[in-house]
Amino acid sequence: MTPAITKAKPFESHVPTGGFTVVELTPKQEQEWDKTRSRFMLSCPAFAHVWYTMMVRRQGGPVAMFTRDVPIAATDGVNLILNPDTFFGNYTLNQRVFIIAHEILHNIYDHMGVMHRAKHTGKIAYPDGKRLDYQHQLMNVAADLVINDLLIQSQVGVFPQDGLHDTNYGTGQDAVIDVYRKVYQDAQKGGGKGQGPGGGKAGFDQHLEPGQGDGKDPGQAQSERSPQEWATAVAAGIASARAQGKLPAALERALGNLLDPQVPWNEHIAALFARKVGSGSYDWRRPDRRFIVRDDPFYAPGRSGFGAECVVVGVDTSGSIGQTELDIFFCEMAGILEEVKPRRLVVMWCDAKVHRVDEIESASDLPTLKRKGAPGGGGTDFRPVFTEIGKMGLTPDALVYLTDGYGSFPDAEPKYPVIWADITGKRDHYTKWGDYVHVPIREKK
């Protein structure tokens, strides 16, 4: 159900919040803000639900921070930050609706977290093994191109003319890292001097460090973010908008594509290595090695709970597996990434042999992987995946094999845990070793 509209309480003037000097709205700006929120709530119920459940600054507090310390609009992954003079003075009502939706989408996709991690590792990694240097402004451009095109396709508000939009570089169906690759290559060809997408415009918003609006350390802010809570809020927003007949097809595809794994992987995998990594969630005494950079050390808390060092996913690509099954497999890979949070997720595509091995870091890599396609189509033999794991010198915390179960199994149980994730519901297909979990096939709506 979409939350009722409540009047936002203005902050006290000149109170510093996270380094920003927060200001009160004038009476005219208050009226415009009420109009903006009302229009937004009526026209964008999917976003409105997320806004009012995930982006309220404190219990009973306002849903936006107003400050003159940003040019127009900004977000830090959870806060909506607006300059009242430019936001109300330079944009129409429907353009303001577009800007708010734009910031909310950044937060749904956790773009601030993605940028923060990339900034401190200095690289963008791709499933094909390619690694590009990270340039923050180019990633800002890539993220804006994807979001703006999705909002334009979905007819959310009115696109401001100072925004970035160029479908030659990216559309609402593209992964941000794929668009970054195009923008990066274009910048390299032009020596960084070309106008690039958007005719050289900077866009109307700033992408801040996670938690900056609340004065939090970015690593701590990211550790406090719950992907499950955001996914639940988005799913509820989708349901609310669909019930009102206000869910554009482009938006439904984008938000629903990877939100609904059927298996709670944390429950199935956690027990396999809980004894090894202990209990709890994050431990600031154990820094996360992914974020320690040689020249500029950055410390984020390591997971002390149900995290994993390495999870291998074997994907059955035999002739009995169709696109419906593959779509389900992609959803389950997203579930493993979001719930188990392995340091490495290695995907092996296998029918009677391993055709390709990919390594992915986050759910944002999955659209790229999906476009590459699933090689195979022959008979089914599970043994090559186990052989490939040995050749690569891997000792995974778990091997999850996504399959329909019709194939040749290894004779001996490996030294690492194996979960047979089966779509048929026929447990008797499997050998006497390994754990079994049923992945149901859903009827298309």
Contacts in CASP RR format, 6 or more apart in sequence:
PFRMAT RR
TARGET T0000
AUTHOR 0000-0000-0000
METHOD contacts of the structure
MODEL  1
MTPAITKAKPFESHVPTGGFTVVELTPKQEQEWDKTRSRFMLSCPAFAHV
WYTMMVRRQGGPVAMFTRDVPIAATDGVNLILNPDTFFGNYTLNQRVFII
AHEILHNIYDHMGVMHRAKHTGKIAYPDGKRLDYQHQLMNVAADLVINDL
LIQSQVGVFPQDGLHDTNYGTGQDAVIDVYRKVYQDAQKGGGKGQGPGGG
KAGFDQHLEPGQGDGKDPGQAQSERSPQEWATAVAAGIASARAQGKLPAA
LERALGNLLDPQVPWNEHIAALFARKVGSGSYDWRRPDRRFIVRDDPFYA
PGRSGFGAECVVVGVDTSGSIGQTELDIFFCEMAGILEEVKPRRLVVMWC
DAKVHRVDEIESASDLPTLKRKGAPGGGGTDFRPVFTEIGKMGLTPDALV
YLTDGYGSFPDAEPKYPVIWADITGKRDHYTKWGDYVHVPIREKK
1 240 0 8 1.000
2 41 0 8 1.000
2 45 0 8 1.000
2 48 0 8 1.000
2 49 0 8 1.000
2 237 0 8 1.000
2 240 0 8 1.000
2 244 0 8 1.000
3 48 0 8 1.000
3 49 0 8 1.000
3 52 0 8 1.000
3 53 0 8 1.000
5 37 0 8 1.000
5 38 0 8 1.000
5 41 0 8 1.000
7 34 0 8 1.000
8 33 0 8 1.000
8 37 0 8 1.000
8 61 0 8 1.000
8 62 0 8 1.000
8 63 0 8 1.000
8 64 0 8 1.000
9 60 0 8 1.000
9 61 0 8 1.000
9 62 0 8 1.000
10 24 0 8 1.000
10 25 0 8 1.000
10 30 0 8 1.000
10 62 0 8 1.000
10 66 0 8 1.000
11 17 0 8 1.000
11 22 0 8 1.000
11 23 0 8 1.000
11 24 0 8 1.000
11 62 0 8 1.000
11 65 0 8 1.000
11 66 0 8 1.000
12 22 0 8 1.000
12 24 0 8 1.000
13 22 0 8 1.000
13 23 0 8 1.000
13 24 0 8 1.000
14 21 0 8 1.000
14 22 0 8 1.000
14 23 0 8 1.000
15 21 0 8 1.000
15 22 0 8 1.000
16 22 0 8 1.000
17 65 0 8 1.000
17 67 0 8 1.000
17 213 0 8 1.000
17 214 0 8 1.000
17 215 0 8 1.000
18 212 0 8 1.000
18 213 0 8 1.000
18 214 0 8 1.000
18 215 0 8 1.000
19 69 0 8 1.000
19 212 0 8 1.000
19 213 0 8 1.000
19 215 0 8 1.000
20 65 0 8 1.000
20 67 0 8 1.000
20 69 0 8 1.000
20 70 0 8 1.000
20 81 0 8 1.000
20 213 0 8 1.000
21 67 0 8 1.000
21 68 0 8 1.000
21 69 0 8 1.000
22 65 0 8 1.000
22 66 0 8 1.000
22 67 0 8 1.000
23 66 0 8 1.000
23 67 0 8 1.000
23 68 0 8 1.000
23 84 0 8 1.000
24 66 0 8 1.000
25 33 0 8 1.000
25 66 0 8 1.000
25 84 0 8 1.000
26 84 0 8 1.000
28 88 0 8 1.000
29 84 0 8 1.000
29 88 0 8 1.000
32 88 0 8 1.000
32 93 0 8 1.000
32 96 0 8 1.000
33 64 0 8 1.000
33 84 0 8 1.000
33 88 0 8 1.000
35 93 0 8 1.000
36 93 0 8 1.000
36 96 0 8 1.000
36 97 0 8 1.000
36 100 0 8 1.000
37 63 0 8 1.000
39 93 0 8 1.000
39 94 0 8 1.000
39 97 0 8 1.000
40 47 0 8 1.000
40 48 0 8 1.000
40 51 0 8 1.000
40 97 0 8 1.000
40 100 0 8 1.000
40 101 0 8 1.000
41 48 0 8 1.000
43 97 0 8 1.000
43 156 0 8 1.000
43 157 0 8 1.000
43 246 0 8 1.000
44 97 0 8 1.000
44 101 0 8 1.000
44 156 0 8 1.000
44 157 0 8 1.000
44 241 0 8 1.000
44 246 0 8 1.000
45 237 0 8 1.000
45 240 0 8 1.000
45 241 0 8 1.000
45 244 0 8 1.000
45 246 0 8 1.000
46 234 0 8 1.000
46 237 0 8 1.000
46 238 0 8 1.000
46 240 0 8 1.000
46 241 0 8 1.000
46 246 0 8 1.000
46 247 0 8 1.000
46 251 0 8 1.000
46 255 0 8 1.000
47 100 0 8 1.000
47 101 0 8 1.000
47 104 0 8 1.000
47 105 0 8 1.000
47 156 0 8 1.000
47 237 0 8 1.000
48 237 0 8 1.000
49 233 0 8 1.000
49 236 0 8 1.000
49 237 0 8 1.000
49 240 0 8 1.000
49 241 0 8 1.000
50 104 0 8 1.000
50 107 0 8 1.000
50 108 0 8 1.000
50 230 0 8 1.000
50 233 0 8 1.000
50 234 0 8 1.000
50 237 0 8 1.000
51 63 0 8 1.000
51 80 0 8 1.000
51 100 0 8 1.000
51 104 0 8 1.000
52 63 0 8 1.000
53 233 0 8 1.000
53 236 0 8 1.000
54 78 0 8 1.000
54 107 0 8 1.000
54 229 0 8 1.000
54 230 0 8 1.000
54 233 0 8 1.000
55 63 0 8 1.000
55 78 0 8 1.000
55 79 0 8 1.000
55 80 0 8 1.000
55 104 0 8 1.000
55 107 0 8 1.000
56 62 0 8 1.000
56 63 0 8 1.000
57 63 0 8 1.000
57 65 0 8 1.000
57 79 0 8 1.000
57 214 0 8 1.000
63 80 0 8 1.000
64 79 0 8 1.000
64 80 0 8 1.000
64 81 0 8 1.000
64 82 0 8 1.000
65 79 0 8 1.000
65 80 0 8 1.000
65 81 0 8 1.000
65 82 0 8 1.000
65 213 0 8 1.000
66 82 0 8 1.000
66 83 0 8 1.000
66 84 0 8 1.000
67 81 0 8 1.000
67 82 0 8 1.000
67 83 0 8 1.000
68 83 0 8 1.000
68 84 0 8 1.000
68 85 0 8 1.000
69 83 0 8 1.000
70 81 0 8 1.000
70 82 0 8 1.000
70 83 0 8 1.000
70 206 0 8 1.000
71 83 0 8 1.000
71 86 0 8 1.000
71 206 0 8 1.000
72 82 0 8 1.000
72 83 0 8 1.000
72 86 0 8 1.000
72 87 0 8 1.000
72 90 0 8 1.000
72 99 0 8 1.000
72 204 0 8 1.000
72 205 0 8 1.000
73 80 0 8 1.000
73 81 0 8 1.000
73 82 0 8 1.000
73 83 0 8 1.000
73 87 0 8 1.000
73 99 0 8 1.000
73 102 0 8 1.000
73 103 0 8 1.000
73 204 0 8 1.000
73 205 0 8 1.000
73 206 0 8 1.000
74 81 0 8 1.000
74 82 0 8 1.000
74 103 0 8 1.000
74 205 0 8 1.000
74 206 0 8 1.000
74 207 0 8 1.000
74 208 0 8 1.000
75 81 0 8 1.000
75 103 0 8 1.000
75 106 0 8 1.000
75 107 0 8 1.000
75 112 0 8 1.000
75 205 0 8 1.000
75 207 0 8 1.000
75 208 0 8 1.000
76 112 0 8 1.000
76 208 0 8 1.000
76 209 0 8 1.000
76 210 0 8 1.000
76 211 0 8 1.000
76 212 0 8 1.000
76 213 0 8 1.000
76 214 0 8 1.000
76 221 0 8 1.000
77 106 0 8 1.000
77 107 0 8 1.000
77 110 0 8 1.000
77 111 0 8 1.000
77 112 0 8 1.000
77 113 0 8 1.000
77 208 0 8 1.000
77 210 0 8 1.000
77 211 0 8 1.000
77 221 0 8 1.000
78 107 0 8 1.000
78 210 0 8 1.000
78 211 0 8 1.000
78 214 0 8 1.000
78 221 0 8 1.000
78 225 0 8 1.000
79 211 0 8 1.000
79 213 0 8 1.000
79 214 0 8 1.000
80 100 0 8 1.000
80 103 0 8 1.000
80 104 0 8 1.000
81 208 0 8 1.000
81 213 0 8 1.000
87 96 0 8 1.000
87 99 0 8 1.000
88 96 0 8 1.000
91 99 0 8 1.000
91 160 0 8 1.000
92 158 0 8 1.000
94 157 0 8 1.000
94 158 0 8 1.000
95 157 0 8 1.000
95 158 0 8 1.000
95 159 0 8 1.000
95 160 0 8 1.000
97 156 0 8 1.000
97 157 0 8 1.000
97 158 0 8 1.000
98 151 0 8 1.000
98 156 0 8 1.000
98 157 0 8 1.000
98 158 0 8 1.000
98 159 0 8 1.000
98 160 0 8 1.000
99 160 0 8 1.000
99 204 0 8 1.000
99 205 0 8 1.000
101 151 0 8 1.000
101 156 0 8 1.000
101 157 0 8 1.000
102 144 0 8 1.000
102 147 0 8 1.000
102 148 0 8 1.000
102 151 0 8 1.000
102 204 0 8 1.000
102 205 0 8 1.000
103 205 0 8 1.000
105 147 0 8 1.000
105 150 0 8 1.000
105 151 0 8 1.000
106 112 0 8 1.000
106 143 0 8 1.000
106 147 0 8 1.000
106 205 0 8 1.000
106 207 0 8 1.000
107 230 0 8 1.000
108 230 0 8 1.000
108 234 0 8 1.000
108 255 0 8 1.000
109 143 0 8 1.000
109 147 0 8 1.000
109 176 0 8 1.000
109 364 0 8 1.000
110 225 0 8 1.000
110 227 0 8 1.000
110 230 0 8 1.000
111 143 0 8 1.000
111 176 0 8 1.000
111 207 0 8 1.000
112 207 0 8 1.000
112 208 0 8 1.000
112 209 0 8 1.000
112 210 0 8 1.000
113 210 0 8 1.000
113 218 0 8 1.000
113 222 0 8 1.000
113 225 0 8 1.000
114 139 0 8 1.000
114 176 0 8 1.000
114 362 0 8 1.000
114 364 0 8 1.000
115 136 0 8 1.000
115 139 0 8 1.000
115 140 0 8 1.000
115 143 0 8 1.000
115 207 0 8 1.000
116 209 0 8 1.000
116 210 0 8 1.000
116 218 0 8 1.000
116 219 0 8 1.000
116 222 0 8 1.000
117 222 0 8 1.000
117 290 0 8 1.000
117 291 0 8 1.000
118 124 0 8 1.000
118 134 0 8 1.000
118 139 0 8 1.000
119 134 0 8 1.000
119 136 0 8 1.000
120 291 0 8 1.000
120 293 0 8 1.000
120 296 0 8 1.000
120 298 0 8 1.000
121 134 0 8 1.000
121 290 0 8 1.000
121 291 0 8 1.000
121 293 0 8 1.000
122 133 0 8 1.000
122 134 0 8 1.000
122 293 0 8 1.000
123 131 0 8 1.000
123 132 0 8 1.000
123 133 0 8 1.000
123 134 0 8 1.000
124 131 0 8 1.000
124 132 0 8 1.000
124 133 0 8 1.000
124 134 0 8 1.000
124 139 0 8 1.000
124 177 0 8 1.000
124 180 0 8 1.000
124 181 0 8 1.000
124 184 0 8 1.000
125 131 0 8 1.000
125 359 0 8 1.000
125 361 0 8 1.000
126 132 0 8 1.000
126 177 0 8 1.000
126 181 0 8 1.000
126 365 0 8 1.000
126 368 0 8 1.000
127 358 0 8 1.000
127 359 0 8 1.000
127 360 0 8 1.000
127 365 0 8 1.000
127 368 0 8 1.000
127 369 0 8 1.000
127 372 0 8 1.000
128 358 0 8 1.000
128 372 0 8 1.000
129 359 0 8 1.000
130 181 0 8 1.000
132 180 0 8 1.000
132 181 0 8 1.000
132 184 0 8 1.000
133 184 0 8 1.000
135 184 0 8 1.000
135 187 0 8 1.000
136 207 0 8 1.000
138 180 0 8 1.000
138 183 0 8 1.000
138 184 0 8 1.000
138 187 0 8 1.000
139 176 0 8 1.000
139 180 0 8 1.000
140 207 0 8 1.000
141 164 0 8 1.000
141 183 0 8 1.000
141 197 0 8 1.000
142 169 0 8 1.000
142 170 0 8 1.000
142 176 0 8 1.000
142 177 0 8 1.000
142 179 0 8 1.000
142 180 0 8 1.000
142 182 0 8 1.000
142 183 0 8 1.000
143 176 0 8 1.000
143 207 0 8 1.000
144 163 0 8 1.000
144 164 0 8 1.000
144 203 0 8 1.000
144 205 0 8 1.000
145 164 0 8 1.000
145 165 0 8 1.000
145 166 0 8 1.000
145 169 0 8 1.000
145 170 0 8 1.000
145 179 0 8 1.000
145 183 0 8 1.000
145 197 0 8 1.000
146 170 0 8 1.000
146 171 0 8 1.000
146 172 0 8 1.000
146 174 0 8 1.000
146 175 0 8 1.000
146 176 0 8 1.000
146 179 0 8 1.000
147 172 0 8 1.000
148 159 0 8 1.000
148 163 0 8 1.000
148 164 0 8 1.000
148 165 0 8 1.000
149 165 0 8 1.000
149 167 0 8 1.000
149 170 0 8 1.000
149 171 0 8 1.000
149 172 0 8 1.000
150 171 0 8 1.000
150 172 0 8 1.000
150 173 0 8 1.000
150 250 0 8 1.000
150 251 0 8 1.000
150 254 0 8 1.000
151 157 0 8 1.000
151 159 0 8 1.000
152 159 0 8 1.000
152 165 0 8 1.000
153 171 0 8 1.000
153 172 0 8 1.000
153 248 0 8 1.000
153 250 0 8 1.000
153 251 0 8 1.000
154 248 0 8 1.000
154 250 0 8 1.000
154 251 0 8 1.000
155 248 0 8 1.000
156 248 0 8 1.000
156 251 0 8 1.000
159 165 0 8 1.000
160 204 0 8 1.000
162 201 0 8 1.000
162 203 0 8 1.000
162 204 0 8 1.000
163 198 0 8 1.000
163 201 0 8 1.000
163 203 0 8 1.000
163 204 0 8 1.000
164 197 0 8 1.000
164 198 0 8 1.000
164 201 0 8 1.000
164 203 0 8 1.000
165 198 0 8 1.000
166 196 0 8 1.000
166 197 0 8 1.000
166 198 0 8 1.000
166 199 0 8 1.000
168 197 0 8 1.000
169 179 0 8 1.000
169 182 0 8 1.000
169 183 0 8 1.000
169 186 0 8 1.000
169 196 0 8 1.000
169 197 0 8 1.000
170 178 0 8 1.000
170 179 0 8 1.000
170 182 0 8 1.000
172 250 0 8 1.000
172 254 0 8 1.000
173 250 0 8 1.000
173 253 0 8 1.000
173 254 0 8 1.000
173 367 0 8 1.000
174 367 0 8 1.000
175 364 0 8 1.000
175 365 0 8 1.000
175 366 0 8 1.000
175 367 0 8 1.000
175 368 0 8 1.000
176 364 0 8 1.000
177 364 0 8 1.000
177 365 0 8 1.000
177 368 0 8 1.000
178 367 0 8 1.000
178 368 0 8 1.000
183 196 0 8 1.000
183 197 0 8 1.000
186 194 0 8 1.000
186 196 0 8 1.000
186 197 0 8 1.000
187 194 0 8 1.000
187 196 0 8 1.000
194 200 0 8 1.000
209 218 0 8 1.000
209 221 0 8 1.000
210 216 0 8 1.000
210 218 0 8 1.000
210 219 0 8 1.000
210 221 0 8 1.000
210 222 0 8 1.000
210 225 0 8 1.000
211 218 0 8 1.000
211 221 0 8 1.000
212 218 0 8 1.000
214 221 0 8 1.000
216 224 0 8 1.000
219 291 0 8 1.000
219 300 0 8 1.000
219 301 0 8 1.000
220 300 0 8 1.000
220 301 0 8 1.000
222 300 0 8 1.000
223 281 0 8 1.000
223 282 0 8 1.000
223 300 0 8 1.000
223 301 0 8 1.000
227 338 0 8 1.000
227 339 0 8 1.000
228 338 0 8 1.000
228 339 0 8 1.000
231 259 0 8 1.000
231 338 0 8 1.000
234 255 0 8 1.000
234 256 0 8 1.000
234 259 0 8 1.000
235 256 0 8 1.000
235 259 0 8 1.000
235 260 0 8 1.000
238 247 0 8 1.000
238 252 0 8 1.000
238 255 0 8 1.000
238 256 0 8 1.000
238 259 0 8 1.000
241 247 0 8 1.000
241 251 0 8 1.000
242 252 0 8 1.000
257 367 0 8 1.000
258 330 0 8 1.000
258 331 0 8 1.000
258 334 0 8 1.000
258 363 0 8 1.000
258 366 0 8 1.000
259 334 0 8 1.000
260 331 0 8 1.000
261 331 0 8 1.000
261 332 0 8 1.000
261 334 0 8 1.000
261 335 0 8 1.000
261 336 0 8 1.000
261 338 0 8 1.000
261 339 0 8 1.000
262 328 0 8 1.000
262 331 0 8 1.000
262 332 0 8 1.000
262 439 0 8 1.000
262 440 0 8 1.000
262 442 0 8 1.000
263 332 0 8 1.000
263 335 0 8 1.000
263 421 0 8 1.000
263 437 0 8 1.000
263 439 0 8 1.000
264 339 0 8 1.000
265 332 0 8 1.000
265 335 0 8 1.000
265 336 0 8 1.000
265 339 0 8 1.000
265 340 0 8 1.000
265 400 0 8 1.000
266 306 0 8 1.000
266 339 0 8 1.000
266 340 0 8 1.000
268 419 0 8 1.000
268 435 0 8 1.000
268 437 0 8 1.000
269 306 0 8 1.000
269 308 0 8 1.000
269 311 0 8 1.000
269 336 0 8 1.000
269 340 0 8 1.000
269 397 0 8 1.000
269 398 0 8 1.000
269 400 0 8 1.000
269 419 0 8 1.000
270 306 0 8 1.000
270 340 0 8 1.000
272 397 0 8 1.000
272 398 0 8 1.000
272 417 0 8 1.000
272 419 0 8 1.000
272 435 0 8 1.000
273 306 0 8 1.000
273 307 0 8 1.000
273 308 0 8 1.000
273 397 0 8 1.000
273 398 0 8 1.000
273 417 0 8 1.000
274 305 0 8 1.000
274 306 0 8 1.000
276 397 0 8 1.000
277 303 0 8 1.000
277 304 0 8 1.000
277 305 0 8 1.000
277 306 0 8 1.000
277 307 0 8 1.000
277 308 0 8 1.000
278 304 0 8 1.000
278 305 0 8 1.000
279 304 0 8 1.000
279 305 0 8 1.000
280 304 0 8 1.000
280 305 0 8 1.000
281 303 0 8 1.000
281 304 0 8 1.000
281 305 0 8 1.000
282 301 0 8 1.000
282 302 0 8 1.000
282 303 0 8 1.000
282 304 0 8 1.000
283 301 0 8 1.000
283 302 0 8 1.000
283 303 0 8 1.000
283 304 0 8 1.000
284 299 0 8 1.000
284 301 0 8 1.000
284 302 0 8 1.000
286 301 0 8 1.000
286 302 0 8 1.000
286 304 0 8 1.000
287 299 0 8 1.000
287 300 0 8 1.000
287 301 0 8 1.000
287 302 0 8 1.000
288 299 0 8 1.000
288 300 0 8 1.000
288 301 0 8 1.000
288 302 0 8 1.000
288 303 0 8 1.000
289 343 0 8 1.000
290 300 0 8 1.000
290 343 0 8 1.000
291 298 0 8 1.000
291 299 0 8 1.000
291 300 0 8 1.000
292 298 0 8 1.000
292 299 0 8 1.000
303 341 0 8 1.000
306 340 0 8 1.000
307 340 0 8 1.000
307 341 0 8 1.000
307 342 0 8 1.000
308 340 0 8 1.000
308 341 0 8 1.000
308 342 0 8 1.000
308 343 0 8 1.000
308 397 0 8 1.000
308 398 0 8 1.000
309 342 0 8 1.000
309 343 0 8 1.000
309 344 0 8 1.000
309 397 0 8 1.000
310 342 0 8 1.000
310 343 0 8 1.000
310 344 0 8 1.000
310 345 0 8 1.000
310 346 0 8 1.000
310 394 0 8 1.000
310 395 0 8 1.000
310 396 0 8 1.000
310 397 0 8 1.000
311 336 0 8 1.000
311 340 0 8 1.000
311 342 0 8 1.000
311 344 0 8 1.000
311 345 0 8 1.000
311 346 0 8 1.000
311 396 0 8 1.000
311 397 0 8 1.000
311 398 0 8 1.000
311 399 0 8 1.000
311 400 0 8 1.000
312 345 0 8 1.000
312 346 0 8 1.000
312 347 0 8 1.000
312 348 0 8 1.000
312 385 0 8 1.000
312 389 0 8 1.000
312 394 0 8 1.000
312 396 0 8 1.000
312 398 0 8 1.000
312 399 0 8 1.000
312 400 0 8 1.000
313 333 0 8 1.000
313 336 0 8 1.000
313 345 0 8 1.000
313 346 0 8 1.000
313 347 0 8 1.000
313 348 0 8 1.000
313 399 0 8 1.000
313 400 0 8 1.000
313 401 0 8 1.000
313 402 0 8 1.000
314 347 0 8 1.000
314 348 0 8 1.000
314 349 0 8 1.000
314 350 0 8 1.000
314 385 0 8 1.000
314 399 0 8 1.000
314 400 0 8 1.000
314 401 0 8 1.000
314 402 0 8 1.000
314 403 0 8 1.000
315 326 0 8 1.000
315 329 0 8 1.000
315 347 0 8 1.000
315 348 0 8 1.000
315 349 0 8 1.000
315 350 0 8 1.000
315 374 0 8 1.000
315 402 0 8 1.000
316 350 0 8 1.000
316 351 0 8 1.000
316 380 0 8 1.000
316 382 0 8 1.000
316 401 0 8 1.000
316 402 0 8 1.000
316 403 0 8 1.000
316 404 0 8 1.000
316 405 0 8 1.000
317 326 0 8 1.000
317 349 0 8 1.000
317 350 0 8 1.000
317 351 0 8 1.000
317 355 0 8 1.000
317 374 0 8 1.000
317 375 0 8 1.000
317 376 0 8 1.000
317 377 0 8 1.000
318 351 0 8 1.000
318 352 0 8 1.000
318 376 0 8 1.000
318 377 0 8 1.000
318 378 0 8 1.000
318 379 0 8 1.000
318 380 0 8 1.000
318 404 0 8 1.000
318 406 0 8 1.000
318 407 0 8 1.000
319 351 0 8 1.000
319 376 0 8 1.000
319 377 0 8 1.000
319 378 0 8 1.000
319 379 0 8 1.000
319 380 0 8 1.000
320 380 0 8 1.000
320 404 0 8 1.000
320 406 0 8 1.000
321 374 0 8 1.000
321 377 0 8 1.000
321 403 0 8 1.000
321 404 0 8 1.000
324 441 0 8 1.000
324 444 0 8 1.000
325 404 0 8 1.000
325 423 0 8 1.000
325 441 0 8 1.000
326 374 0 8 1.000
328 423 0 8 1.000
328 439 0 8 1.000
328 441 0 8 1.000
328 442 0 8 1.000
329 402 0 8 1.000
330 366 0 8 1.000
330 369 0 8 1.000
330 370 0 8 1.000
332 400 0 8 1.000
332 402 0 8 1.000
332 421 0 8 1.000
332 439 0 8 1.000
333 345 0 8 1.000
333 347 0 8 1.000
333 360 0 8 1.000
333 366 0 8 1.000
333 402 0 8 1.000
334 363 0 8 1.000
334 366 0 8 1.000
335 363 0 8 1.000
336 342 0 8 1.000
336 345 0 8 1.000
336 400 0 8 1.000
337 345 0 8 1.000
337 360 0 8 1.000
337 362 0 8 1.000
337 363 0 8 1.000
337 366 0 8 1.000
338 363 0 8 1.000
342 397 0 8 1.000
344 359 0 8 1.000
345 359 0 8 1.000
345 360 0 8 1.000
345 361 0 8 1.000
346 357 0 8 1.000
346 358 0 8 1.000
346 359 0 8 1.000
346 392 0 8 1.000
346 394 0 8 1.000
346 396 0 8 1.000
347 357 0 8 1.000
347 358 0 8 1.000
347 359 0 8 1.000
347 360 0 8 1.000
347 369 0 8 1.000
348 354 0 8 1.000
348 356 0 8 1.000
348 357 0 8 1.000
348 385 0 8 1.000
348 388 0 8 1.000
348 389 0 8 1.000
349 355 0 8 1.000
349 356 0 8 1.000
349 357 0 8 1.000
349 358 0 8 1.000
349 374 0 8 1.000
349 375 0 8 1.000
349 376 0 8 1.000
350 381 0 8 1.000
350 382 0 8 1.000
350 384 0 8 1.000
350 385 0 8 1.000
350 388 0 8 1.000
351 376 0 8 1.000
351 377 0 8 1.000
351 378 0 8 1.000
351 379 0 8 1.000
351 380 0 8 1.000
351 381 0 8 1.000
352 378 0 8 1.000
352 379 0 8 1.000
352 380 0 8 1.000
352 381 0 8 1.000
352 384 0 8 1.000
353 381 0 8 1.000
353 384 0 8 1.000
354 384 0 8 1.000
354 385 0 8 1.000
354 387 0 8 1.000
354 388 0 8 1.000
355 375 0 8 1.000
355 376 0 8 1.000
356 375 0 8 1.000
357 388 0 8 1.000
357 392 0 8 1.000
358 369 0 8 1.000
358 372 0 8 1.000
360 366 0 8 1.000
360 369 0 8 1.000
379 407 0 8 1.000
380 403 0 8 1.000
380 405 0 8 1.000
380 406 0 8 1.000
380 407 0 8 1.000
380 408 0 8 1.000
381 407 0 8 1.000
381 408 0 8 1.000
382 401 0 8 1.000
382 403 0 8 1.000
382 407 0 8 1.000
382 408 0 8 1.000
382 409 0 8 1.000
382 410 0 8 1.000
383 408 0 8 1.000
383 409 0 8 1.000
383 410 0 8 1.000
385 399 0 8 1.000
385 401 0 8 1.000
386 399 0 8 1.000
386 410 0 8 1.000
386 414 0 8 1.000
389 396 0 8 1.000
389 399 0 8 1.000
389 414 0 8 1.000
389 416 0 8 1.000
395 415 0 8 1.000
395 416 0 8 1.000
396 416 0 8 1.000
397 416 0 8 1.000
397 417 0 8 1.000
398 416 0 8 1.000
398 417 0 8 1.000
398 418 0 8 1.000
398 419 0 8 1.000
399 414 0 8 1.000
399 416 0 8 1.000
399 417 0 8 1.000
399 418 0 8 1.000
399 419 0 8 1.000
400 419 0 8 1.000
400 421 0 8 1.000
401 418 0 8 1.000
401 419 0 8 1.000
401 420 0 8 1.000
401 421 0 8 1.000
402 421 0 8 1.000
402 423 0 8 1.000
402 439 0 8 1.000
403 420 0 8 1.000
403 421 0 8 1.000
403 422 0 8 1.000
403 423 0 8 1.000
404 422 0 8 1.000
404 423 0 8 1.000
404 424 0 8 1.000
405 420 0 8 1.000
405 422 0 8 1.000
405 424 0 8 1.000
405 426 0 8 1.000
405 429 0 8 1.000
405 430 0 8 1.000
406 429 0 8 1.000
409 430 0 8 1.000
409 431 0 8 1.000
410 431 0 8 1.000
413 431 0 8 1.000
413 433 0 8 1.000
413 434 0 8 1.000
417 434 0 8 1.000
417 435 0 8 1.000
418 433 0 8 1.000
418 434 0 8 1.000
418 435 0 8 1.000
419 434 0 8 1.000
419 435 0 8 1.000
419 436 0 8 1.000
419 437 0 8 1.000
420 430 0 8 1.000
420 434 0 8 1.000
420 435 0 8 1.000
420 436 0 8 1.000
420 437 0 8 1.000
421 437 0 8 1.000
421 439 0 8 1.000
422 429 0 8 1.000
422 430 0 8 1.000
422 436 0 8 1.000
422 437 0 8 1.000
422 438 0 8 1.000
422 439 0 8 1.000
423 438 0 8 1.000
423 439 0 8 1.000
423 440 0 8 1.000
423 441 0 8 1.000
425 438 0 8 1.000
427 436 0 8 1.000
427 438 0 8 1.000
430 436 0 8 1.000
END
